[in-house]
Amino acid sequence: MTKKRKSDATRLDEVDRTMYTSFCSAANSLSQLYTQAMNHQRLSFQAGERHALEKLYQWILRQQEEGSRATTVDIVAYLQ
């Protein structure tokens, strides 16, 4: 009987190790997914920021081409 108990304990240790390894793998995958999502969000935000600044720059250029000077009030009104 002693051998059987040791064998059962060994199997349980192996199951515990397998579960722990699976859990660690899942946790690492989730962490990588979160990191990728945060990086993508940062890149998307920066792209949106560049796009908005480009649109503002084009608007200011159009104002100058039409002969009017864009004041701070005009820019704030355009942004709103």
KAMONOR-V327965 format. One record per backbone hydrogen bond with DSSP energy under -1.0 kcal/mol. NH is the residue of the N-H (numbers start at 1). CO is the residue of the C=O. Records with the same first field share a line. If there is no record, write none. Layout:
BEGIN
NH = CO ; CO
END
This chain:
BEGIN
5 = 1
6 = 2
7 = 3
8 = 4
9 = 5
10 = 6
11 = 7
12 = 8
13 = 9
14 = 10
15 = 11
16 = 12
17 = 13
18 = 14
19 = 15
20 = 16
21 = 17
22 = 18
23 = 19
24 = 20
25 = 21
26 = 22
27 = 23
28 = 24
29 = 25
30 = 26
31 = 27
32 = 28
33 = 29
34 = 30
35 = 31
36 = 32
37 = 33
38 = 34
39 = 35
40 = 36
41 = 37
42 = 38
43 = 39
44 = 40
45 = 41
46 = 42
47 = 43
48 = 44
49 = 45
50 = 46
51 = 47
52 = 48
53 = 49
54 = 50
55 = 51
56 = 52
57 = 53
58 = 54
59 = 55
60 = 56
61 = 57
62 = 58
63 = 59
64 = 60
65 = 61
66 = 62
67 = 64
68 = 63
75 = 71
76 = 72
77 = 73
78 = 74
79 = 75
80 = 76
END
